[in-house]
Amino acid sequence: MKIHQWEVWKATPPGFSKAHWFIIVTGQERLDSNRVAVNGLACYTLYTLRGHPEKTDVRLNGADGFSAPTVCPCDHLFVLDKNALIETLGPVSWERQQQIKSKLKEVFRL
């Protein structure tokens, strides 16, 4: 199974009761290595959040593989076991990649 940076994958990390979608933000060098820990940003449908997106969120849509309006909070990275990734939606759009990069720089003051 080949995993690429910016792909959306489903996983069930600690603290989650069921599988959830994550955008993989780890660099390709680490993804291609034998290391199993990778970083992901959780994705939540707007219905799950039950509120308005926060200023730290990036909105996702059908261009990113989601059938419902979805947001990606960029203020918290989750450590995922790449061997436990179970399904992919494919990559998020180039435009969303740029928005997420900008948001990560802003939030983490990079």
Secondary structure, DSSP 8 states (H G I E B T S, - for coil): ----TTEEEEE--TT-SS-EEEEE-S-HHHHHSS--EEEEEE-EEHHHHTS---TTEEEE-GGGT-SS-EEEE-S--EEEEGGG--EEEEE--HHHHHHHHHHHHHHHT-
